[in-house]
Amino acid sequence: MTDEIPEITADRPESPIRTTGTDHITLIGSNEADTIEYYRDVLGMPLVLRQPNLDDPNSTHLFFDTGDGRIITFFVGEDRQSNPAPLRHQIGSVHHLSFSIAPERFAETREALEEHGYGYNEFDRGIFHSLYTRDNNGLTIELATDKFDIPDDRRGEVLATTQRIREADGSEFAEEPHMEAALEELGLPVDKHELPDAPTGAGV
């Protein structure tokens, strides 16, 4: 262990392993019907694969496409009841999952949550805008949209540049002008989306 502050950079570290992206994330779900209702019917993720859990054939493995080919999966069982009470966090637990939504559908997404009986909190996070809600098992779900168009293959570079500009500015967290300056420095278009006003702050 070292007290040295880690360098913020989009450059690959010198490490023996290099990941190429997120293949999938697997969670322990409740039952199949409730899981499909929330992730497919409310969030709009296609159910692309359903099969036995190969490590435990007494449960079922559900695969959902989150929207860009990246997958989230659930181990579910018919004897499990959903429990929407907030989860207790501990070291190693999942705090929340964040999914991207299109900026032009932000208001529509908020209305859909209300129509389906899911509460939410809305925050302006400086460089992105988020709705926080909970799934059928109390897991916090963030539905986030960027304030600016950021090419997927340049995202790390844009964020690392934003970080450097933020630090030089002495700001506590990244804000719109920092990202705007980062995009300009990197020669990328500065296309800002129109989003509703929301409180700036912490909490979910």
C-alpha positions in Angstrom: 0.0 0.0 0.0 1.1 3.6 -0.7 -0.3 7.0 0.2 0.6 8.3 -3.3 -2.4 9.7 -5.1 -3.1 7.7 -8.2 -2.6 9.3 -11.6 -5.8 10.0 -13.5 -5.2 9.1 -17.1 -6.9 7.4 -20.0 -3.6 5.7 -20.9 -3.4 2.0 -20.3 -1.4 1.0 -17.2 1.6 -1.3 -17.3 -0.2 -4.4 -16.1 -0.1 -8.1 -17.0 -3.8 -8.3 -17.9 -5.7 -6.0 -20.2 -9.5 -6.1 -20.2 -11.3 -5.2 -23.5 -14.6 -4.2 -22.0 -17.5 -5.3 -19.8 -18.9 -8.7 -21.0 -21.7 -9.0 -18.4 -22.6 -8.5 -14.8 -24.5 -11.1 -12.9 -26.8 -10.5 -9.9 -28.8 -12.7 -7.6 -32.4 -12.0 -8.5 -35.7 -13.0 -7.0 -38.2 -14.8 -9.2 -38.3 -14.8 -13.0 -41.7 -12.9 -13.5 -40.7 -9.9 -11.3 -37.2 -9.7 -12.8 -38.6 -9.7 -16.4 -41.3 -7.3 -15.5 -38.8 -4.7 -14.2 -35.9 -5.1 -16.6 -37.7 -5.9 -19.8 -41.1 -4.3 -19.4 -40.2 -1.1 -17.4 -36.5 -0.5 -18.4 -36.9 -1.8 -21.9 -34.1 -4.4 -22.0 -34.7 -7.3 -24.4 -34.5 -10.7 -22.7 -32.0 -12.3 -25.1 -31.2 -15.7 -23.4 -32.8 -17.9 -20.8 -31.3 -21.1 -19.6 -30.5 -23.1 -16.5 -27.9 -21.8 -14.2 -25.0 -24.0 -15.2 -23.6 -24.0 -11.6 -27.0 -24.6 -10.0 -29.6 -26.2 -12.3 -32.3 -25.5 -9.7 -32.2 -21.8 -10.7 -32.6 -20.0 -14.0 -30.2 -17.7 -15.7 -31.7 -14.7 -17.5 -29.7 -12.5 -19.9 -30.8 -8.9 -20.8 -29.3 -6.6 -23.4 -28.8 -3.2 -21.7 -29.0 -1.4 -25.0 -25.6 -1.6 -26.6 -25.0 -5.3 -26.6 -23.5 -5.3 -23.1 -25.3 -7.8 -20.9 -26.7 -7.9 -17.4 -27.8 -11.4 -16.1 -29.7 -12.7 -13.1 -29.9 -16.0 -11.3 -33.6 -16.4 -10.3 -35.7 -19.0 -8.6 -39.4 -19.5 -8.4 -39.3 -19.8 -4.6 -37.8 -16.4 -4.1 -40.0 -13.4 -3.3 -39.1 -9.9 -4.4 -38.3 -7.4 -1.6 -38.2 -3.7 -2.6 -36.8 -2.6 0.8 -33.5 -0.7 0.3 -30.4 -3.0 0.5 -27.9 -2.7 3.2 -24.4 -2.0 1.9 -21.2 -3.6 3.1 -17.7 -3.9 1.6 -17.9 -5.9 -1.6 -21.6 -5.3 -2.1 -23.1 -3.5 -5.2 -24.0 0.1 -4.3 -25.9 0.7 -7.6 -26.1 0.0 -11.3 -26.1 2.9 -13.8 -27.7 2.6 -17.2 -27.5 5.1 -20.0 -30.7 6.7 -21.4 -31.0 9.1 -24.3 -31.2 12.8 -23.3 -34.3 13.3 -25.5 -36.1 10.6 -23.5 -35.2 11.8 -20.1 -38.5 13.4 -19.3 -40.4 10.5 -20.8 -38.3 8.1 -18.6 -39.3 10.0 -15.5 -42.9 9.9 -16.4 -42.7 6.1 -17.1 -41.3 5.5 -13.6 -44.2 7.4 -12.1 -46.7 5.5 -14.2 -45.3 2.1 -13.1 -45.3 3.1 -9.4 -41.5 3.5 -9.0 -40.3 6.5 -7.0 -37.2 8.4 -8.0 -34.8 11.2 -7.1 -33.4 13.5 -9.8 -30.0 15.2 -9.6 -27.9 17.4 -11.8 -24.4 15.8 -11.3 -22.4 18.5 -13.0 -21.4 16.7 -16.2 -24.4 14.3 -16.3 -28.0 14.2 -15.2 -29.5 11.2 -13.3 -32.6 9.6 -12.0 -32.2 7.3 -9.1 -34.8 4.6 -8.4 -34.9 1.0 -7.1 -35.7 -2.3 -8.7 -38.0 -5.0 -7.5 -35.4 -6.1 -5.0 -34.3 -2.7 -3.6 -31.2 -2.4 -5.7 -30.5 1.3 -6.5 -30.7 1.9 -10.2 -29.3 5.0 -11.8 -30.6 6.2 -15.2 -28.1 8.6 -16.4 -27.7 10.8 -19.5 -24.6 12.9 -20.5 -25.0 16.6 -20.8 -22.7 16.5 -23.9 -22.2 14.1 -26.8 -19.2 12.0 -26.0 -17.9 9.4 -28.5 -17.8 6.0 -26.8 -14.2 5.4 -27.8 -13.1 8.7 -26.4 -15.1 8.6 -23.1 -12.1 7.8 -20.9 -10.0 10.4 -22.5 -12.7 13.1 -22.1 -13.2 12.2 -18.4 -9.5 12.2 -17.7 -9.0 15.6 -19.4 -12.1 16.9 -17.5 -10.5 15.8 -14.3 -7.2 17.6 -15.0 -9.1 20.8 -15.8 -11.3 20.5 -12.7 -8.2 20.1 -10.5 -6.5 23.1 -12.1 -9.7 25.1 -11.4 -9.8 24.0 -7.8 -13.3 22.7 -8.0 -14.7 20.0 -5.7 -16.3 18.1 -8.6 -16.5 18.1 -12.4 -18.9 20.7 -13.8 -20.2 21.6 -17.2 -17.4 24.2 -18.0 -14.7 21.6 -17.2 -16.1 19.1 -19.7 -16.8 21.7 -22.3 -13.2 22.8 -22.1 -12.0 19.2 -22.3 -14.0 18.6 -25.4 -12.6 21.7 -27.0 -9.1 20.8 -26.0 -9.5 17.3 -27.6 -10.9 18.8 -30.8 -14.4 17.2 -30.2 -17.7 18.9 -31.0 -19.3 20.7 -28.0 -22.9 19.6 -28.4 -24.9 20.2 -25.2 -28.2 18.6 -24.6 -31.3 20.4 -23.3 -32.2 18.8 -20.0 -34.7 19.8 -17.3 -33.5 21.7 -14.2 -32.8 19.5 -11.2 -31.2 19.9 -7.8 -27.5 19.7 -7.5 -26.5 17.6 -4.6 -25.8 14.2 -3.1 -27.9 11.3 -2.2 -30.0 8.8 -4.0 
